[in-house]
């Protein structure tokens, strides 16, 4: 993982080259530490901003965590407050994920974007501003992969859609998509470069995201087993009388 950072390039590499910094100099390591800290901090602090909580309390005067599943995420916003609340949450989560991911890419190229994205997911699930009780990180995971690896994102969308259509459970689709994330990354780079090992830091980050999303969905999985988890209605089903 450290090797990926050192060879990632980006603004960090440009500054090191401009000031003739190398791995033997204190300035090199100080600059790397400061840059990495910025990626981590921006990811976690922006990830901790929960659009669902802000929109529900400010616009609808009611905390989303007191409705439906109690989850402070986009799905519960759609169920509780309809399309407007759901789409506002979507745009908010898009912005808070893209900003640190792009900042991470600016400093360290792809390693920085993946690390920043990981901490957005962690911030969303365990937000600093809401006593570490947040959403489940699914939308942040999707947005991160859209920015970092669009082909992998398309694979994720496909699996998510298939599972939702087949089961009507958004939670099950989220878990299955997260489960396949490391497999998709490894497979894509194996196809492109003949060896999935070149995915580098992407794999450990993907495993951590998978673990986080699955753990956050344990209550949903229990409700599915107990036949208590609500199913969604698909658009074409709503038209049926």
DRENPA-3360 file (N, C-alpha, C; in nm, 2 decimals, always signed):
BEGIN
1 = XXXXXXXX = +0.08/-0.12/+0.00/+0.00/+0.00/+0.00/+0.09/+0.13/+0.00 ~ +0.19/+0.13/+0.08/+0.28/+0.24/+0.08/+0.35/+0.27/-0.05 ~ +0.38/+0.16/-0.12/+0.44/+0.17/-0.25/+0.35/+0.24/-0.35 ~ +0.22/+0.21/-0.34/+0.12/+0.27/-0.43/+0.12/+0.42/-0.41 ~ +0.13/+0.46/-0.28/+0.13/+0.60/-0.25/+0.25/+0.67/-0.31 ~ +0.37/+0.61/-0.28/+0.50/+0.67/-0.32/+0.51/+0.68/-0.48 ~ +0.44/+0.59/-0.55/+0.45/+0.59/-0.69/+0.33/+0.64/-0.76 ~ +0.23/+0.69/-0.68/+0.10/+0.74/-0.73/+0.11/+0.86/-0.82;
9 = XXXXXXXX = +0.21/+0.94/-0.80/+0.22/+1.07/-0.88/+0.13/+1.17/-0.82 ~ +0.06/+1.25/-0.91/-0.02/+1.35/-0.87/+0.05/+1.47/-0.82 ~ -0.01/+1.56/-0.75/+0.05/+1.68/-0.70/+0.16/+1.65/-0.60 ~ +0.15/+1.55/-0.52/+0.26/+1.51/-0.43/+0.39/+1.48/-0.51 ~ +0.38/+1.40/-0.62/+0.49/+1.37/-0.70/+0.55/+1.49/-0.77 ~ +0.46/+1.58/-0.81/+0.50/+1.70/-0.88/+0.58/+1.79/-0.79 ~ +0.53/+1.81/-0.66/+0.60/+1.89/-0.57/+0.74/+1.83/-0.53 ~ +0.74/+1.70/-0.51/+0.87/+1.63/-0.48/+0.97/+1.65/-0.59;
17 = XXXXXXXX = +0.92/+1.65/-0.71/+1.02/+1.67/-0.82/+1.06/+1.81/-0.83 ~ +0.97/+1.90/-0.81/+1.00/+2.05/-0.82/+1.10/+2.09/-0.71 ~ +1.09/+2.03/-0.59/+1.18/+2.07/-0.48/+1.29/+1.97/-0.46 ~ +1.30/+1.87/-0.55/+1.41/+1.77/-0.54/+1.41/+1.69/-0.41 ~ +1.28/+1.65/-0.37/+1.27/+1.57/-0.25/+1.27/+1.43/-0.29 ~ +1.34/+1.34/-0.21/+1.34/+1.20/-0.23/+1.31/+1.13/-0.10 ~ +1.30/+1.00/-0.11/+1.26/+0.92/+0.01/+1.36/+0.93/+0.12 ~ +1.48/+0.98/+0.10/+1.58/+0.99/+0.21/+1.57/+1.12/+0.28;
25 = XXXXXXXX = +1.49/+1.21/+0.23/+1.48/+1.35/+0.29/+1.36/+1.36/+0.39 ~ +1.37/+1.43/+0.49/+1.26/+1.45/+0.59/+1.15/+1.53/+0.52 ~ +1.18/+1.62/+0.43/+1.08/+1.70/+0.37/+0.98/+1.61/+0.28 ~ +1.04/+1.51/+0.22/+0.96/+1.41/+0.14/+0.85/+1.35/+0.23 ~ +0.89/+1.29/+0.34/+0.80/+1.22/+0.43/+0.70/+1.32/+0.50 ~ +0.75/+1.44/+0.53/+0.66/+1.54/+0.59/+0.55/+1.58/+0.49 ~ +0.59/+1.60/+0.36/+0.49/+1.63/+0.26/+0.39/+1.52/+0.24 ~ +0.44/+1.39/+0.23/+0.36/+1.28/+0.21/+0.26/+1.26/+0.33;
33 = XXXXXXXX = +0.30/+1.28/+0.45/+0.22/+1.27/+0.57/+0.11/+1.38/+0.56 ~ +0.15/+1.50/+0.53/+0.05/+1.61/+0.53/-0.05/+1.59/+0.42 ~ -0.01/+1.54/+0.30/-0.10/+1.52/+0.19/-0.20/+1.40/+0.22 ~ -0.14/+1.29/+0.28/-0.22/+1.18/+0.31/-0.32/+1.21/+0.42 ~ -0.28/+1.29/+0.52/-0.37/+1.34/+0.62/-0.49/+1.42/+0.57 ~ -0.46/+1.50/+0.47/-0.56/+1.59/+0.41/-0.66/+1.50/+0.34 ~ -0.62/+1.39/+0.27/-0.71/+1.30/+0.20/-0.80/+1.23/+0.30 ~ -0.74/+1.18/+0.41/-0.81/+1.11/+0.51/-0.91/+1.20/+0.58;
41 = XXXXXXXX = -0.86/+1.32/+0.62/-0.95/+1.41/+0.70/-1.06/+1.46/+0.61 ~ -1.03/+1.50/+0.49/-1.14/+1.55/+0.40/-1.24/+1.44/+0.38 ~ -1.20/+1.32/+0.35/-1.29/+1.21/+0.33/-1.38/+1.19/+0.45 ~ -1.32/+1.18/+0.57/-1.40/+1.14/+0.69/-1.49/+1.26/+0.73 ~ -1.44/+1.38/+0.73/-1.51/+1.50/+0.78/-1.63/+1.53/+0.68 ~ -1.61/+1.52/+0.55/-1.72/+1.54/+0.46/-1.81/+1.42/+0.46 ~ -1.75/+1.30/+0.47/-1.84/+1.19/+0.48/-1.93/+1.19/+0.60 ~ -1.89/+1.25/+0.71/-1.97/+1.26/+0.83/-2.09/+1.36/+0.81;
49 = XXXXXXXX = -2.09/+1.44/+0.71/-2.20/+1.53/+0.68/-2.31/+1.44/+0.62 ~ -2.42/+1.43/+0.69/-2.53/+1.34/+0.65/-2.64/+1.42/+0.58 ~ -2.66/+1.41/+0.45/-2.76/+1.49/+0.38/-2.90/+1.45/+0.42 ~ -2.92/+1.32/+0.45/-3.06/+1.28/+0.49/-3.10/+1.35/+0.62 ~ -3.01/+1.35/+0.72/-3.05/+1.41/+0.84/-3.07/+1.56/+0.83 ~ -2.98/+1.63/+0.75/-2.99/+1.77/+0.73/-3.12/+1.81/+0.66 ~ -3.15/+1.74/+0.55/-3.27/+1.77/+0.47/-3.39/+1.74/+0.55 ~ -3.40/+1.63/+0.62/-3.52/+1.59/+0.69/-3.55/+1.68/+0.80;
57 = XXXXXXXX = -3.45/+1.73/+0.87/-3.47/+1.82/+0.99/-3.50/+1.96/+0.94 ~ -3.43/+2.01/+0.84/-3.44/+2.15/+0.79/-3.57/+2.16/+0.71 ~ -3.58/+2.07/+0.61/-3.69/+2.09/+0.51/-3.83/+2.03/+0.56 ~ -3.82/+1.92/+0.63/-3.94/+1.85/+0.67/-3.97/+1.86/+0.82 ~ -3.87/+1.92/+0.89/-3.89/+1.94/+1.04/-3.91/+1.81/+1.11 ~ -3.85/+1.70/+1.06/-3.86/+1.57/+1.13/-3.74/+1.49/+1.10 ~ -3.67/+1.44/+1.20/-3.55/+1.36/+1.18/-3.58/+1.23/+1.11 ~ -3.51/+1.20/+1.00/-3.53/+1.08/+0.92/-3.51/+0.95/+1.01;
65 = XXXXXXXX = -3.43/+0.97/+1.11/-3.40/+0.85/+1.20/-3.51/+0.81/+1.28 ~ -3.62/+0.89/+1.28/-3.74/+0.85/+1.36/-3.85/+0.79/+1.27 ~ -3.81/+0.76/+1.14/-3.91/+0.71/+1.05/-3.86/+0.58/+0.99 ~ -3.95/+0.50/+0.94/-3.92/+0.38/+0.86/-3.82/+0.29/+0.93 ~ -3.72/+0.26/+0.86/-3.61/+0.17/+0.91/-3.52/+0.24/+1.01 ~ -3.53/+0.37/+1.02/-3.45/+0.45/+1.12/-3.31/+0.48/+1.06 ~ -3.29/+0.43/+0.93/-3.16/+0.46/+0.87/-3.15/+0.60/+0.81 ~ -3.04/+0.66/+0.83/-3.02/+0.80/+0.78/-2.96/+0.79/+0.64;
73 = XXXXXXXX = -3.04/+0.74/+0.54/-2.99/+0.72/+0.41/-3.09/+0.75/+0.30 ~ -3.05/+0.74/+0.18/-3.14/+0.78/+0.06/-3.26/+0.69/+0.05 ~ -3.25/+0.56/+0.07/-3.36/+0.47/+0.05/-3.47/+0.51/+0.15 ~ -3.44/+0.53/+0.28/-3.54/+0.57/+0.38/-3.60/+0.70/+0.35 ~ -3.52/+0.79/+0.29/-3.57/+0.93/+0.25/-3.68/+0.92/+0.14 ~ -3.65/+0.83/+0.04/-3.75/+0.81/-0.06/-3.88/+0.75/+0.00 ~ -3.86/+0.65/+0.08/-3.98/+0.59/+0.14/-4.06/+0.69/+0.23 ~ -3.99/+0.77/+0.30/-4.06/+0.86/+0.40/-4.11/+0.99/+0.34;
81 = XXXXXXXX = -4.02/+1.06/+0.26/-4.05/+1.19/+0.22/-4.07/+1.20/+0.07 ~ -4.06/+1.09/+0.00/-4.09/+1.09/-0.14/-3.97/+1.13/-0.23 ~ -4.00/+1.16/-0.36/-3.89/+1.18/-0.46/-3.81/+1.30/-0.43 ~ -3.87/+1.41/-0.38/-3.80/+1.53/-0.36/-3.69/+1.51/-0.25 ~ -3.73/+1.45/-0.14/-3.64/+1.43/-0.03/-3.53/+1.33/-0.07 ~ -3.57/+1.23/-0.15/-3.48/+1.13/-0.19/-3.37/+1.18/-0.28 ~ -3.41/+1.26/-0.38/-3.32/+1.32/-0.48/-3.23/+1.42/-0.42 ~ -3.28/+1.50/-0.32/-3.20/+1.60/-0.25/-3.09/+1.53/-0.18;
89 = XXXXXXXX = -3.12/+1.42/-0.11/-3.03/+1.33/-0.04/-2.92/+1.28/-0.14 ~ -2.97/+1.23/-0.25/-2.88/+1.18/-0.36/-2.77/+1.28/-0.40 ~ -2.82/+1.40/-0.43/-2.73/+1.51/-0.47/-2.63/+1.55/-0.36 ~ -2.68/+1.55/-0.23/-2.59/+1.59/-0.12/-2.48/+1.48/-0.10 ~ -2.52/+1.36/-0.11/-2.42/+1.25/-0.10/-2.33/+1.24/-0.21 ~ -2.38/+1.28/-0.33/-2.29/+1.28/-0.45/-2.18/+1.39/-0.43 ~ -2.22/+1.50/-0.38/-2.12/+1.61/-0.36/-2.02/+1.58/-0.25 ~ -2.06/+1.53/-0.14/-1.97/+1.50/-0.03/-1.88/+1.39/-0.06;
97 = XXXXXXXX = -1.91/+1.30/-0.15/-1.82/+1.19/-0.19/-1.72/+1.23/-0.30 ~ -1.77/+1.30/-0.40/-1.69/+1.34/-0.51/-1.58/+1.44/-0.47 ~ -1.61/+1.53/-0.38/-1.51/+1.63/-0.35/-1.38/+1.57/-0.29 ~ -1.39/+1.49/-0.18/-1.27/+1.43/-0.13/-1.20/+1.33/-0.22 ~ -1.28/+1.26/-0.30/-1.22/+1.16/-0.40/-1.14/+1.24/-0.50 ~ -1.19/+1.35/-0.55/-1.12/+1.43/-0.65/-0.99/+1.49/-0.59 ~ -1.01/+1.53/-0.46/-0.89/+1.59/-0.39/-0.78/+1.48/-0.37 ~ -0.83/+1.36/-0.33/-0.73/+1.25/-0.32/-0.66/+1.22/-0.45;
105 = XXXXXXXX = -0.73/+1.23/-0.56/-0.67/+1.20/-0.69/-0.57/+1.31/-0.72 ~ -0.61/+1.44/-0.69/-0.52/+1.55/-0.72/-0.38/+1.53/-0.65 ~ -0.38/+1.48/-0.53/-0.26/+1.47/-0.45/-0.18/+1.34/-0.49 ~ -0.25/+1.22/-0.50/-0.18/+1.10/-0.51/-0.23/+1.01/-0.62 ~ -0.30/+1.07/-0.72/-0.36/+0.99/-0.83/-0.46/+0.89/-0.77 ~ -0.46/+0.77/-0.83/-0.57/+0.67/-0.79/-0.55/+0.62/-0.64 ~ -0.43/+0.61/-0.58/-0.43/+0.56/-0.44/-0.50/+0.67/-0.35 ~ -0.48/+0.79/-0.38/-0.54/+0.90/-0.30/-0.69/+0.90/-0.31;
113 = XXXXXXXX = -0.74/+0.88/-0.43/-0.89/+0.88/-0.45/-0.95/+0.76/-0.38 ~ -0.88/+0.64/-0.38/-0.94/+0.53/-0.31/-0.94/+0.54/-0.16 ~ -0.83/+0.60/-0.10/-0.82/+0.62/+0.04/-0.92/+0.72/+0.09 ~ -0.94/+0.83/+0.01/-1.04/+0.93/+0.04/-1.18/+0.87/+0.04 ~ -1.20/+0.79/-0.07/-1.33/+0.73/-0.08/-1.37/+0.64/+0.04 ~ -1.27/+0.56/+0.08/-1.29/+0.47/+0.19/-1.33/+0.55/+0.32 ~ -1.26/+0.66/+0.34/-1.30/+0.74/+0.46/-1.43/+0.82/+0.45 ~ -1.47/+0.84/+0.32/-1.61/+0.90/+0.31/-1.71/+0.79/+0.35;
121 = XXXXXXXX = -1.69/+0.67/+0.31/-1.78/+0.56/+0.35/-1.78/+0.55/+0.50 ~ -1.66/+0.55/+0.56/-1.65/+0.53/+0.71/-1.72/+0.65/+0.78 ~ -1.70/+0.77/+0.72/-1.76/+0.89/+0.78/-1.91/+0.89/+0.77 ~ -1.96/+0.83/+0.66/-2.11/+0.82/+0.64/-2.17/+0.72/+0.74 ~ -2.10/+0.61/+0.76/-2.15/+0.51/+0.85/-2.13/+0.55/+1.00 ~ -2.02/+0.61/+1.03/-1.98/+0.65/+1.17/-1.95/+0.80/+1.18 ~ -2.05/+0.88/+1.16/-2.03/+1.03/+1.15/-1.99/+1.10/+1.28 ~ -1.89/+1.18/+1.27/-1.84/+1.25/+1.38/-1.95/+1.34/+1.44;
129 = XXXXXXXX = -2.03/+1.40/+1.35/-2.13/+1.50/+1.40/-2.25/+1.44/+1.46 ~ -2.28/+1.31/+1.44/-2.40/+1.25/+1.49/-2.38/+1.13/+1.58 ~ -2.28/+1.15/+1.67/-2.25/+1.05/+1.77/-2.22/+0.91/+1.70 ~ -2.16/+0.92/+1.59/-2.11/+0.80/+1.51/-2.22/+0.71/+1.47 ~ -2.34/+0.76/+1.45/-2.46/+0.68/+1.41/-2.51/+0.74/+1.28 ~ -2.48/+0.68/+1.17/-2.51/+0.74/+1.04/-2.58/+0.64/+0.95 ~ -2.56/+0.65/+0.82/-2.62/+0.56/+0.72/-2.54/+0.43/+0.70 ~ -2.56/+0.37/+0.59/-2.49/+0.24/+0.56/-2.39/+0.24/+0.46;
137 = XXXXXXXX = -2.36/+0.36/+0.40/-2.24/+0.37/+0.31/-2.26/+0.32/+0.17 ~ -2.38/+0.28/+0.13/-2.40/+0.22/+0.00/-2.39/+0.33/-0.11 ~ -2.46/+0.44/-0.10/-2.45/+0.54/-0.20/-2.31/+0.60/-0.21 ~ -2.24/+0.62/-0.10/-2.11/+0.67/-0.10/-2.02/+0.57/-0.17 ~ -2.04/+0.44/-0.15/-1.96/+0.33/-0.22/-1.98/+0.34/-0.37 ~ -2.11/+0.36/-0.42/-2.14/+0.37/-0.56/-2.07/+0.49/-0.62 ~ -2.09/+0.61/-0.56/-2.03/+0.73/-0.61/-1.88/+0.72/-0.62 ~ -1.82/+0.67/-0.51/-1.68/+0.65/-0.51/-1.63/+0.57/-0.63;
145 = XXXXXXXX = -1.70/+0.46/-0.66/-1.65/+0.37/-0.77/-1.68/+0.44/-0.90 ~ -1.79/+0.52/-0.91/-1.82/+0.59/-1.03/-1.70/+0.68/-1.07 ~ -1.65/+0.75/-0.97/-1.54/+0.84/-0.99/-1.41/+0.77/-1.01 ~ -1.38/+0.66/-0.94/-1.25/+0.59/-0.94/-1.24/+0.49/-1.05 ~ -1.34/+0.41/-1.07/-1.33/+0.30/-1.17/-1.47/+0.28/-1.24 ~ -1.51/+0.36/-1.34/-1.64/+0.35/-1.40/-1.68/+0.21/-1.45 ~ -1.59/+0.13/-1.51/-1.63/+0.00/-1.55/-1.67/-0.09/-1.43 ~ -1.61/-0.08/-1.32/-1.65/-0.15/-1.20/-1.78/-0.10/-1.15;
153 = XXXXXXXX = -1.80/+0.03/-1.16/-1.93/+0.09/-1.12/-2.04/+0.03/-1.20 ~ -2.02/+0.01/-1.33/-2.13/-0.05/-1.42/-2.16/-0.19/-1.38 ~ -2.06/-0.27/-1.34/-2.08/-0.40/-1.29/-2.16/-0.40/-1.17 ~ -2.13/-0.31/-1.08/-2.20/-0.30/-0.95/-2.35/-0.27/-0.98 ~ -2.38/-0.17/-1.07/-2.51/-0.13/-1.10/-2.59/-0.25/-1.16 ~ -2.52/-0.33/-1.24/-2.59/-0.45/-1.30/-2.63/-0.55/-1.19 ~ -2.54/-0.58/-1.10/-2.57/-0.67/-0.99/-2.68/-0.62/-0.90 ~ -2.67/-0.49/-0.87/-2.77/-0.43/-0.78/-2.91/-0.44/-0.84;
161 = XXXXXXXX = -2.92/-0.41/-0.97/-3.05/-0.41/-1.04/-3.10/-0.55/-1.05 ~ -3.02/-0.65/-1.08/-3.06/-0.79/-1.08/-3.12/-0.84/-0.95 ~ -3.05/-0.80/-0.84/-3.09/-0.85/-0.71/-3.22/-0.78/-0.67 ~ -3.22/-0.65/-0.69/-3.35/-0.57/-0.66/-3.47/-0.63/-0.73 ~ -3.45/-0.65/-0.86/-3.57/-0.70/-0.94/-3.60/-0.84/-0.90 ~ -3.50/-0.92/-0.86/-3.53/-1.06/-0.82/-3.58/-1.08/-0.68 ~ -3.54/-0.99/-0.59/-3.59/-1.01/-0.45/-3.68/-0.89/-0.40 ~ -3.67/-0.77/-0.46/-3.74/-0.65/-0.41/-3.68/-0.60/-0.28;
169 = XXXXXXXX = -3.56/-0.65/-0.24/-3.50/-0.60/-0.12/-3.38/-0.51/-0.16 ~ -3.39/-0.39/-0.13/-3.27/-0.30/-0.15/-3.15/-0.34/-0.07 ~ -3.18/-0.38/+0.06/-3.07/-0.41/+0.15/-3.00/-0.53/+0.10 ~ -3.07/-0.63/+0.05/-3.00/-0.75/-0.01/-2.92/-0.71/-0.13 ~ -2.97/-0.63/-0.22/-2.90/-0.58/-0.33/-2.77/-0.51/-0.29 ~ -2.78/-0.43/-0.19/-2.66/-0.35/-0.14/-2.56/-0.45/-0.09 ~ -2.60/-0.55/-0.01/-2.50/-0.64/+0.05/-2.43/-0.72/-0.06 ~ -2.51/-0.77/-0.16/-2.45/-0.85/-0.27/-2.36/-0.77/-0.35;
177 = XXXXXXXX = -2.39/-0.64/-0.38/-2.30/-0.55/-0.46/-2.17/-0.53/-0.38 ~ -2.18/-0.50/-0.25/-2.06/-0.48/-0.17/-1.98/-0.61/-0.17 ~ -2.04/-0.72/-0.16/-1.97/-0.85/-0.15/-1.89/-0.87/-0.28 ~ -1.95/-0.84/-0.40/-1.88/-0.86/-0.52/-1.78/-0.75/-0.56 ~ -1.77/-0.64/-0.48/-1.68/-0.53/-0.52/-1.54/-0.57/-0.54 ~ -1.47/-0.64/-0.44/-1.34/-0.68/-0.46/-1.32/-0.78/-0.58 ~ -1.42/-0.86/-0.60/-1.41/-0.96/-0.72/-1.42/-0.88/-0.85 ~ -1.50/-0.78/-0.86/-1.51/-0.70/-0.98/-1.38/-0.63/-1.01;
185 = XXXXXXXX = -1.33/-0.57/-0.90/-1.20/-0.49/-0.92/-1.09/-0.59/-0.97 ~ -1.07/-0.70/-0.90/-0.97/-0.79/-0.94/-0.99/-0.85/-1.08 ~ -1.12/-0.88/-1.12/-1.15/-0.93/-1.25/-1.12/-0.83/-1.36 ~ -1.16/-0.70/-1.33/-1.14/-0.60/-1.43/-1.00/-0.58/-1.46 ~ -0.91/-0.57/-1.36/-0.77/-0.55/-1.39/-0.70/-0.67/-1.44 ~ -0.76/-0.79/-1.41/-0.70/-0.91/-1.47/-0.73/-0.91/-1.62 ~ -0.85/-0.86/-1.66/-0.89/-0.86/-1.80/-0.81/-0.75/-1.87 ~ -0.79/-0.64/-1.81/-0.72/-0.53/-1.87/-0.57/-0.55/-1.88;
193 = XXXXXXXX = -0.51/-0.60/-1.77/-0.36/-0.61/-1.77/-0.31/-0.75/-1.75 ~ -0.40/-0.85/-1.75/-0.36/-0.99/-1.75/-0.33/-1.04/-1.61 ~ -0.34/-0.95/-1.51/-0.31/-0.99/-1.37/-0.38/-0.89/-1.27 ~ -0.47/-0.95/-1.19/-0.55/-0.87/-1.10/-0.47/-0.81/-0.99 ~ -0.34/-0.86/-0.97/-0.26/-0.80/-0.87/-0.22/-0.66/-0.89 ~ -0.23/-0.61/-1.02/-0.19/-0.47/-1.05/-0.30/-0.37/-1.00 ~ -0.41/-0.43/-0.94/-0.51/-0.34/-0.88/-0.45/-0.27/-0.76 ~ -0.34/-0.32/-0.70/-0.27/-0.26/-0.59/-0.36/-0.23/-0.47;
201 = XXXXXXXX = -0.36/-0.10/-0.43/-0.42/-0.06/-0.31/-0.58/-0.07/-0.32 ~ -0.63/-0.08/-0.44/-0.77/-0.09/-0.46/-0.83/-0.21/-0.39 ~ -0.76/-0.32/-0.38/-0.81/-0.44/-0.32/-0.83/-0.43/-0.17 ~ -0.73/-0.40/-0.09/-0.75/-0.38/+0.05/-0.86/-0.28/+0.08 ~ -0.87/-0.17/+0.01/-0.97/-0.07/+0.03/-1.11/-0.13/+0.00 ~ -1.12/-0.21/-0.11/-1.24/-0.27/-0.14/-1.29/-0.37/-0.04 ~ -1.20/-0.45/+0.02/-1.23/-0.54/+0.12/-1.28/-0.47/+0.25 ~ -1.22/-0.36/+0.28/-1.27/-0.28/+0.40/-1.41/-0.22/+0.38;
209 = XXXXXXXX = -1.43/-0.17/+0.25/-1.57/-0.12/+0.22/-1.67/-0.23/+0.23 ~ -1.63/-0.35/+0.17/-1.73/-0.46/+0.18/-1.76/-0.50/+0.32 ~ -1.66/-0.51/+0.40/-1.68/-0.54/+0.54/-1.77/-0.44/+0.61 ~ -1.74/-0.31/+0.59/-1.82/-0.21/+0.65/-1.97/-0.21/+0.61 ~ -1.99/-0.22/+0.48/-2.13/-0.22/+0.43/-2.21/-0.35/+0.48 ~ -2.14/-0.46/+0.47/-2.21/-0.58/+0.52/-2.24/-0.57/+0.67 ~ -2.15/-0.53/+0.75/-2.17/-0.52/+0.89/-2.29/-0.42/+0.92 ~ -2.29/-0.31/+0.85/-2.40/-0.21/+0.87/-2.54/-0.27/+0.83;
217 = XXXXXXXX = -2.54/-0.37/+0.75/-2.67/-0.43/+0.70/-2.71/-0.55/+0.78 ~ -2.64/-0.59/+0.89/-2.67/-0.70/+0.96/-2.82/-0.70/+1.01 ~ -2.86/-0.58/+1.07/-3.00/-0.58/+1.11/-3.10/-0.61/+1.00 ~ -3.07/-0.56/+0.88/-3.16/-0.58/+0.76/-3.16/-0.73/+0.72 ~ -3.04/-0.79/+0.73/-3.03/-0.94/+0.70/-3.11/-1.02/+0.80 ~ -3.11/-0.98/+0.92/-3.19/-1.05/+1.03/-3.34/-1.03/+1.00 ~ -3.38/-0.91/+0.95/-3.52/-0.89/+0.92/-3.56/-0.97/+0.80 ~ -3.47/-0.98/+0.71/-3.50/-1.07/+0.59/-3.53/-1.21/+0.63;
225 = XXXXXXXX = -3.44/-1.26/+0.72/-3.46/-1.40/+0.77/-3.59/-1.42/+0.84 ~ -3.63/-1.31/+0.92/-3.75/-1.32/+1.00/-3.87/-1.27/+0.92 ~ -3.85/-1.25/+0.79/-3.96/-1.20/+0.70/-4.02/-1.07/+0.75 ~ -3.94/-0.98/+0.80/-3.99/-0.85/+0.85/-3.94/-0.74/+0.76 ~ -3.85/-0.76/+0.67/-3.79/-0.65/+0.59/-3.89/-0.61/+0.48 ~ -3.92/-0.48/+0.47/-4.01/-0.44/+0.37/-3.95/-0.45/+0.23 ~ -4.04/-0.49/+0.13/-4.00/-0.50/+0.00/-4.04/-0.37/-0.07 ~ -3.96/-0.33/-0.18/-4.00/-0.22/-0.26/-4.09/-0.26/-0.37;
233 = XXXXXXXX = -4.16/-0.16/-0.42/-4.24/-0.18/-0.54/-4.17/-0.12/-0.66 ~ -4.16/-0.20/-0.77/-4.09/-0.15/-0.88/-4.18/-0.06/-0.96 ~ -4.13/+0.03/-1.05/-4.21/+0.13/-1.12/-4.32/+0.07/-1.19 ~ -4.30/-0.04/-1.26/-4.41/-0.10/-1.34/-4.51/-0.17/-1.26 ~ -4.47/-0.20/-1.13/-4.57/-0.26/-1.05/-4.67/-0.16/-0.99 ~ -4.63/-0.04/-0.97/-4.71/+0.07/-0.92/-4.83/+0.10/-1.01 ~ -4.81/+0.07/-1.14/-4.92/+0.10/-1.23/-5.03/+0.00/-1.23 ~ -5.00/-0.11/-1.17/-5.10/-0.22/-1.17/-5.21/-0.19/-1.07;
241 = X = -5.33/-0.21/-1.10/-5.45/-0.19/-1.01/-5.49/-0.32/-0.95;
% end
